[in-house]
Amino acid sequence: MKAFLTHPVFELISEAAFEMNIEAFVVGGFVRDLLLGHPSKDIDVVVVGSGMDVAQAIGKKAGNTKVKYFKNFGTAMLRYKDCEIEFVGARRESYRFDSRKPVVENGTLEDDQKRRDFTINAMSISLNKDSYGNLIDPFNGEEDLKNRIIRTPLNPDITYSDDPLRMMRAIRFAATLEFRIEDASFVAISRNAHRLKIVSQERITDELNKIVMAHTPSLGFKLLFTTGLLSVFFPEMVALQGAEFKEGKGHKDNFYHTLIVLDNIAAKSGNLWLRWAAILHDIGKPRTKKWVNEIGWTFHAHDFVGAKMLPGIFKRLKLPTGYKLKYVQKLVALHLRPIVLSEEIVTDSAVRRLLFDAGDEVDDLMQLCEADMSSKIPEKIRRYKKNFEVVRQKLIEIEEKDRLRNWQPPISGEVIMETFNLKPCRMVGDIKKAIREAILEGEIGNDYDEAYGFMLKISKEMGLKSAKIDE
C-alpha cells in the first residue's frame, strides 16, 4: 500500500509520529476508497495518543497551517494541499441503551477498529517508520470489498443496537456502492429497526439524502422498506405499497411505481429536489383512493392532496422549507398536467396556462412527467412519448412567441387604479384576472397596447369610466 500513499501529508505525519514516539494510522473511508480506486480528499488519522497534539505538530510542519480543535470530541482538523485531514486518538466505546452517544475512553488501534461500523471501514494503513504502508485488516474488510459485502466487525445486533444510525449507513453503503448486506446483518437490521427512534431526524435524513442521490436509489429504498426502517420515519411512503383488486379490476403498486419513476429521474438528473419530487409525486394517492362502480379504482385530486401534504412531511423529515419545498410542491401539484396534454389535442391556451403555472420549473416538470410514464404495453408508451414531443415543441413555440415563463400580465394593478381612479378593491383584481385569461386563451396578445385596449372594453361592461378620458 505504500506506493498508493501519494499525498505529501502522509510523510509529514510519519515524521511527526516518529519524533513524538507515538503510532499513527490512516483509517476508515479513505482506506476503503483507496482500495476501490475512488479518489478521496477526506483523510482520517488515528493516533495512539493525543490526536490534537499530532495535528498541532503537523500544522507547524505544513508551514504553520491553521488547525481547528474540537476539544469536546478530542479531535482536530486542518486543510493541507486540497485535502481535509482529521486527527483523533484511538478510542474504546461503550453504550447506554437509551442513547447512541457512547462513553469514550482512550484505547488501542485494535479497540478503535472494533468500534467501527463495517469491516470495509475498519481497515487502516500504518504511517509508522517501521511499517509504513502496511494494511492492518483484522476483520477481512479487503475480502468483503472484493465480494461486495456489507458486514459488521462484531455481533451485528450489538453494533446496530448500540448506534442505530449504523443501520441507515449500512443501507446507504449498499445503495451507493451497490453491495449486498450480509444475511446475518440484514436480519439484525430488521430486528433492531425500532431502535432508529432514538436517532435525531437530522442524522436520519442526512443518510436518506445520500441514498436518494445514489446511482440507482431504488436499491436503498427497497432495503429501507423490507427491513422496516422506512415505516419508522416515512410512513406516508410505506402507505403507497400494495395493489388492491375488486371485481377483477386492480391498480398498480404505487410504491414500486414511485421507485421506477425515481430511478428514471436519477438516470438523467443529479438534482436532489427533482428526485424528491419523483419520490413524492404520488404521495397523495392512499388518501384519495376510491372505488367507483363501472370505473374501478380512482385517485381523484391526488396531485392537489399530495402537494398539501408536503409541508408536514418536510417539517417532520427536517428537510428545508422555503424555495426547495415550494419547488417540490409545484412539481407535485402540476405533474398530471403535461401527461393530460399528451393524451388530448394540445391547444395553445392549455400550453400557455402550463407555461404560466410552471414558470422556470417547466423543464423539470416535463422531465418528471416523462419519468412518470409507465405501462407494460409498448405501443402505449410509444404513443405517450410521441405525443409528449408534440407538447415539448408547443412549449418552445409558444414561449418564443408569447414569453409566458414567469410572466405577469402587462397591465398592473397600479395602472388599473390610475386609469379608473380606483382604490385597492376586488374590481381591480377582477380586471387584472380578465386580462390574464384573455391572453392565456389567445384572445389578445401578450402586449401592453392590446391589453390596455381590452381593459377599456371590459370596463364599459362593468360600468367604469376612464378617469383619463373624463379629463
MOTA-V158231 format. One record per backbone hydrogen bond with DSSP energy under -1.0 kcal/mol. NH is the residue of the N-H (numbers start at 1). CO is the residue of the C=O. Records with the same first field share a line. If there is no record, write none. Layout:
# MOTA-V158231
NH = CO + CO
This chain:
# MOTA-V158231
4 = 1
5 = 2
6 = 4
10 = 7
12 = 8
13 = 9
14 = 10
15 = 11
16 = 12
17 = 13
18 = 14
19 = 15
20 = 16
22 = 17
25 = 46
26 = 125
27 = 44
28 = 123
32 = 28
33 = 29
34 = 30
35 = 31
36 = 32
38 = 33
43 = 84
45 = 86
46 = 25
47 = 88
48 = 23
49 = 47
54 = 50
55 = 51
56 = 52
57 = 53
58 = 54
59 = 55
60 = 56
61 = 57
62 = 58
65 = 59
68 = 77
70 = 75
73 = 70
75 = 70
76 = 87
77 = 68
78 = 85
80 = 83
83 = 80
84 = 41
85 = 78
86 = 43
87 = 76
88 = 45
90 = 47
92 = 105
94 = 103
99 = 96
103 = 94
105 = 92
107 = 90
112 = 108
113 = 109
114 = 110
115 = 111
119 = 151
121 = 118
122 = 119
124 = 136
125 = 26
126 = 134
127 = 24
131 = 128
133 = 126
134 = 131
136 = 124
140 = 137
144 = 140
145 = 141
146 = 142
147 = 143
149 = 144
150 = 180
159 = 155
160 = 156
161 = 157
162 = 158
163 = 159
166 = 163
167 = 164
169 = 165
170 = 166
171 = 167
172 = 168
173 = 169
174 = 170
175 = 171
176 = 172
177 = 173
180 = 148
182 = 150
186 = 182
187 = 183
188 = 184
189 = 185
190 = 186
191 = 187
192 = 188
195 = 192
196 = 193
197 = 194
198 = 195
199 = 196
204 = 200
205 = 201
206 = 202
207 = 203
208 = 204
209 = 205
210 = 206
211 = 207
212 = 208
213 = 209
214 = 211
219 = 216
221 = 217
222 = 218
223 = 219
224 = 220
225 = 221
226 = 222
227 = 223
230 = 224
232 = 229
233 = 229
234 = 230
238 = 234
239 = 235
240 = 237
241 = 238
246 = 249
249 = 246
257 = 253
258 = 254
259 = 255
260 = 256
261 = 257
262 = 258
263 = 259
264 = 260
265 = 261
266 = 262
267 = 263
268 = 265
269 = 265
275 = 271
276 = 272
277 = 273
278 = 274
279 = 275
280 = 276
281 = 277
283 = 280
285 = 282
289 = 285
290 = 298
292 = 296
295 = 292
296 = 292
298 = 290
302 = 299
305 = 301
306 = 302
307 = 303
308 = 304
309 = 305
313 = 309
314 = 310
315 = 311
316 = 312
317 = 313
319 = 314
326 = 322
327 = 323
328 = 324
329 = 325
330 = 326
331 = 327
332 = 328
333 = 329
334 = 330
337 = 334
340 = 336
341 = 337
342 = 338
351 = 347
352 = 348
353 = 349
354 = 350
355 = 351
356 = 352
357 = 353
358 = 354
359 = 355
361 = 358
362 = 359
365 = 361
366 = 362
367 = 363
368 = 364
369 = 365
370 = 366
371 = 367
372 = 368
373 = 370
381 = 377
382 = 378
383 = 379
384 = 380
385 = 381
386 = 382
387 = 383
388 = 384
389 = 385
390 = 386
391 = 387
392 = 388
393 = 389
394 = 390
395 = 391
396 = 392
397 = 393
398 = 394
399 = 395
400 = 396
401 = 397
402 = 398
403 = 399
407 = 404
416 = 412
417 = 413
418 = 414
419 = 415
420 = 416
422 = 417
429 = 425
430 = 426
431 = 427
432 = 428
433 = 429
434 = 430
435 = 431
436 = 432
437 = 433
438 = 434
439 = 435
440 = 436
441 = 437
443 = 438
444 = 438
447 = 445
451 = 447
452 = 448
453 = 449
454 = 450
455 = 451
456 = 452
457 = 453
458 = 454
459 = 455
460 = 456
462 = 458
463 = 460
464 = 459
467 = 419
470 = 466
471 = 467
